[in-house]
Amino acid sequence: MNKKIFSLFILFLFATILSLMTAEAKEKFVIAHRGASGYLPEHTLPAYAMAYAMGADYIEPDVVLTKDDVFICVHDIYIDDTTNVKEVFPERQRPDGHWYAVDFTLSEIKQLRVQERAKSDGTSVFPGRFPQGLSKFEIPTFSEMIELIQGLNKSTGRNVGICPEFKSPSFHEKEGHPGEEKLLEILSKYGYDGKDSKVYIQCFDPDPLKKLHFELKTEIPLVQLTGESEWEYKNEIAYTKELTEENLSEIATYASVVSPEKSRIEKNPDIVKWAHEAGLEIIPYTFRADALPEKYKTFEDELNQFYMVYDVDALFTDFPDRAVNFLMAKYRDR
């Protein structure tokens, strides 16, 4: 083989390897958990817009229903941890001490102001984040969130997806507000109706996911969130089984993704391999630069462990810019 042919062969081989590695790098992606919630109050339009600008591939809104059956974006079925509802509607507290979204109409919800997530004593859960009580934020409807993302997709030419989590469907059912069909209706209204629509639907409860898949026949990819058996679940049913090969194969009969709390993978990294063998994507939660496990020196060390060593497909993070920059650097280094 003369030198010219050999050189061309080497260049071709290098290009082939580079293209394969690039494809592998591009397959991994970032989901902004509650928007850019490490920088702005969670589940607000500014937090979603910031996550979009930071380069997130998907943005996650948690959704619950109001008294008049409007989906709004808030993490819990109650709204006292992230709003001033105690001051605006003090008389609407339930006996368990919470103010529930389903007890309020949308017009009442819009009277509230969103703040950083607070503890029972009123101090911030994450003291280094956006200061309590500053600026003006409100709870958006799910429609407002979708229209923001689709508007930005139009003006930027990008195609950022959404990843809604329907919170506590069993609670909504008991309250007379079933939501699975309503969720599909609103997604369909905005063009999210198939596996290629840049949307996932998440839930901890497997039964609503099975209903969506088997009964309502949605083609939207479904995400089975999984909790821990020792966690306390108030007003919510959660998948807490061990993530064995058999159980992951069962999840794959109705879902496209399994999403475990990240410590499950730390305890047993084989979960990633088993999920992939079952045909599932695996997307752990939640990665926070200001709540770093002691074993990691930097946030990027943790990202590297999960993306590159454990080989997860994506992850949920409050700091989407850090995850995006990490993947970009890995791609560039390759």
C-alpha positions in Angstrom: 0.0 0.0 0.0 1.6 3.3 -1.0 1.9 6.2 1.4 -0.9 8.2 -0.3 -3.5 5.4 -0.1 -2.4 4.6 3.4 -2.8 8.3 4.4 -6.3 8.4 2.9 -7.2 5.2 4.7 -6.0 6.6 8.0 -8.0 9.8 7.4 -11.1 7.8 6.5 -10.7 5.7 9.6 -10.2 8.7 11.8 -13.3 10.4 10.3 -15.4 7.3 10.8 -14.3 7.0 14.5 -14.9 10.7 15.1 -18.4 10.5 13.5 -19.3 7.6 15.7 -18.1 9.3 18.8 -19.8 12.5 17.9 -23.1 10.6 17.4 -22.6 9.0 20.8 -22.0 12.4 22.4 -25.0 14.0 20.7 -27.3 11.2 22.0 -26.8 12.4 25.5 -29.0 15.4 26.5 -30.1 17.7 29.3 -33.4 18.2 31.0 -33.9 21.5 32.9 -35.5 20.5 36.2 -38.3 23.0 36.9 -36.6 25.3 34.5 -33.3 26.9 35.5 -34.4 26.5 39.1 -30.9 26.8 40.5 -31.0 30.5 39.4 -34.6 31.6 39.5 -37.7 30.6 41.4 -38.9 27.2 40.1 -41.7 26.8 37.6 -41.9 30.4 36.5 -41.8 31.7 32.9 -38.4 33.4 33.6 -36.9 30.2 34.9 -38.1 28.3 31.8 -36.8 31.1 29.5 -33.4 31.0 31.2 -33.2 27.2 30.9 -34.0 27.6 27.2 -31.3 30.2 26.8 -28.8 28.0 28.6 -29.2 25.3 25.9 -31.3 22.7 27.7 -32.7 20.1 25.3 -35.9 19.6 27.3 -37.6 21.7 30.0 -39.6 20.1 32.7 -42.9 21.5 34.1 -44.7 19.7 36.9 -48.4 20.1 36.3 -51.5 20.0 38.6 -55.1 21.0 38.1 -57.0 24.0 39.5 -60.6 24.0 40.8 -61.7 25.0 37.3 -59.6 22.2 35.6 -56.8 24.3 34.2 -53.3 22.8 34.3 -50.8 25.0 36.1 -47.1 24.6 36.6 -46.2 23.9 40.2 -44.2 21.1 41.8 -46.6 20.0 44.4 -50.4 19.5 44.7 -50.2 22.1 47.4 -48.9 25.6 46.8 -47.8 26.9 50.2 -44.1 26.1 49.9 -43.4 28.3 46.9 -46.1 31.1 47.0 -47.5 33.7 49.4 -50.9 31.9 49.6 -50.8 31.9 53.4 -51.0 35.7 53.4 -53.5 36.1 50.5 -55.9 33.3 51.4 -55.3 32.4 55.1 -58.8 30.9 55.5 -58.3 28.3 52.7 -55.9 26.0 54.6 -56.9 22.4 54.9 -56.8 20.5 58.2 -53.4 18.9 57.2 -51.9 22.4 57.2 -51.6 22.8 53.4 -53.2 25.0 50.7 -54.1 22.8 47.7 -54.1 24.0 44.1 -57.3 22.1 43.4 -59.1 24.4 45.9 -58.4 27.5 43.9 -59.6 28.8 40.5 -57.1 30.1 38.0 -58.1 33.7 38.7 -57.3 33.1 42.4 -54.0 31.4 41.5 -53.0 34.4 39.4 -53.3 36.6 42.5 -50.4 34.8 44.1 -46.7 35.5 43.9 -44.1 32.8 43.5 -40.9 32.8 45.7 -38.0 30.5 46.3 -38.9 27.2 47.9 -39.1 27.7 51.6 -38.9 25.5 54.7 -41.6 25.6 57.4 -39.8 28.4 59.2 -39.9 30.5 56.0 -36.2 30.3 55.2 -35.0 29.2 51.8 -34.4 25.5 51.2 -31.4 26.5 49.1 -30.0 29.7 50.8 -27.6 30.5 48.0 -30.3 30.8 45.3 -32.5 33.7 44.3 -33.4 35.8 47.4 -36.8 35.4 49.0 -39.4 38.1 48.2 -37.5 39.9 45.4 -39.0 40.8 42.0 -42.3 39.5 40.8 -43.1 36.0 39.7 -46.4 34.2 39.2 -47.6 30.6 38.6 -47.9 30.0 34.8 -50.5 27.8 33.2 -49.2 24.8 31.3 -50.5 26.5 28.1 -48.4 29.6 28.9 -45.3 27.5 29.4 -45.9 25.6 26.1 -46.5 28.9 24.2 -43.3 30.3 25.6 -41.2 27.3 24.5 -42.8 27.1 21.1 -42.4 30.9 20.6 -38.7 30.6 21.4 -38.4 27.6 19.0 -39.9 29.8 16.3 -37.7 32.8 16.9 -34.5 30.9 17.5 -34.9 28.0 15.0 -34.2 25.5 17.8 -36.5 22.6 18.7 -36.4 22.4 22.5 -38.8 19.8 24.0 -41.0 19.7 27.1 -41.2 17.0 29.7 -44.3 17.5 31.9 -44.9 15.5 35.0 -48.5 14.9 36.1 -48.4 15.1 39.9 -50.4 12.7 42.0 -53.1 11.6 39.5 -54.7 9.4 42.2 -55.2 12.5 44.3 -56.8 14.4 41.4 -59.1 11.4 40.8 -60.3 11.4 44.4 -60.9 15.1 44.3 -63.1 14.7 41.2 -60.5 16.0 38.7 -59.2 13.2 36.6 -56.4 14.5 34.4 -55.0 11.9 32.0 -57.4 12.7 29.1 -57.1 16.5 29.8 -53.3 16.2 29.6 -53.4 14.5 26.2 -55.9 17.1 25.0 -53.8 20.1 25.8 -50.7 18.4 24.4 -52.5 17.5 21.2 -53.8 21.1 20.9 -50.2 22.2 20.6 -49.1 19.5 18.3 -47.6 17.1 20.8 -49.2 13.8 19.8 -46.6 11.3 18.8 -43.2 9.8 19.5 -41.5 12.4 17.4 -43.1 15.4 19.0 -40.2 16.4 21.4 -42.3 15.6 24.5 -42.2 13.1 27.3 -44.9 12.5 29.9 -43.7 11.6 33.4 -45.4 10.1 36.4 -44.4 8.3 39.6 -47.6 6.3 39.6 -47.5 3.4 37.1 -51.3 3.0 36.7 -51.9 6.4 34.9 -48.9 5.6 32.6 -50.5 2.2 31.8 -53.8 3.9 31.2 -52.1 6.4 28.8 -50.4 3.6 26.9 -52.9 0.7 26.9 -56.3 2.5 27.1 -55.7 5.9 25.6 -53.2 4.6 23.1 -50.9 7.6 23.2 -47.7 7.3 21.2 -46.0 10.0 23.4 -43.0 8.4 25.2 -43.8 7.8 28.8 -41.4 8.1 31.7 -41.7 5.9 34.8 -40.3 7.9 37.7 -39.2 5.6 40.5 -38.9 6.5 44.2 -37.4 4.7 47.2 -39.3 2.3 49.4 -38.4 4.3 52.5 -39.7 7.6 51.2 -42.9 8.9 52.6 -45.5 9.6 49.9 -48.4 11.8 50.9 -51.3 11.8 48.5 -49.2 10.0 45.9 -48.7 6.5 44.6 -45.1 5.8 43.5 -43.2 3.0 41.8 -40.9 1.8 44.6 -40.0 -1.7 43.4 -36.4 -2.7 43.0 -35.1 -2.0 39.5 -34.3 -5.6 38.6 -33.9 -6.9 35.1 -37.4 -8.4 35.4 -39.0 -5.2 36.7 -37.3 -3.0 34.1 -38.5 -5.4 31.3 -42.1 -5.0 32.7 -41.7 -1.2 32.7 -40.7 -1.4 29.1 -44.1 -2.8 28.2 -45.7 0.6 28.7 -42.9 3.2 29.1 -39.9 4.3 27.0 -37.9 5.8 29.9 -37.1 4.9 33.5 -36.1 7.7 35.8 -34.7 6.7 39.1 -33.4 8.8 41.9 -29.7 9.0 41.2 -28.6 7.1 44.4 -30.2 3.9 43.0 -27.6 3.9 40.2 -24.8 4.7 42.6 -25.8 1.6 44.6 -26.1 -0.6 41.6 -24.7 0.7 38.3 -26.0 -2.4 36.5 -29.4 -0.8 36.4 -28.2 1.3 33.5 -27.2 -1.7 31.5 -30.4 -3.6 32.3 -32.5 -0.6 31.3 -30.8 -0.3 28.0 -31.1 -4.1 27.4 -34.8 -3.7 28.0 -35.0 -1.0 25.4 -35.4 1.9 27.9 -33.7 5.2 28.1 -32.5 6.0 31.7 -32.6 9.5 33.0 -31.8 9.9 36.7 -32.7 12.9 39.0 -31.9 15.4 40.5 -28.5 17.0 39.9 -27.8 20.1 42.0 -24.5 22.0 42.1 -25.4 23.4 45.5 -26.3 19.9 47.0 -23.2 17.9 45.9 -22.7 14.4 47.4 -19.6 14.3 49.5 -17.9 11.8 47.3 -17.5 14.3 44.4 -15.1 17.3 44.5 -17.0 19.2 41.8 -20.3 19.1 40.1 -18.6 18.2 36.8 -17.1 15.2 38.5 -20.6 14.0 39.3 -21.8 14.7 35.8 -18.9 12.8 34.4 -19.6 9.8 36.6 -23.2 9.6 35.4 -22.9 10.6 31.8 -19.6 9.0 30.9 -19.0 6.2 33.4 -22.5 5.0 34.2 -23.6 5.9 30.7 -27.0 7.4 31.4 -28.9 8.9 28.5 -29.7 12.3 30.1 -30.4 13.7 33.6 -32.6 16.2 35.3 -30.7 19.2 36.7 -31.4 22.5 38.4 -28.3 23.9 36.7 -28.8 23.1 33.0 -26.0 25.4 31.9 -23.4 23.4 33.8 -24.6 20.1 32.2 -24.8 21.6 28.7 -21.3 23.0 29.0 -20.0 19.7 30.3 -21.4 17.8 27.3 -20.1 20.5 24.9 -16.6 20.2 26.4 -16.7 16.4 26.1 -17.8 16.6 22.5 -15.1 19.2 21.8 -12.4 17.1 23.5 -13.3 14.1 21.3 
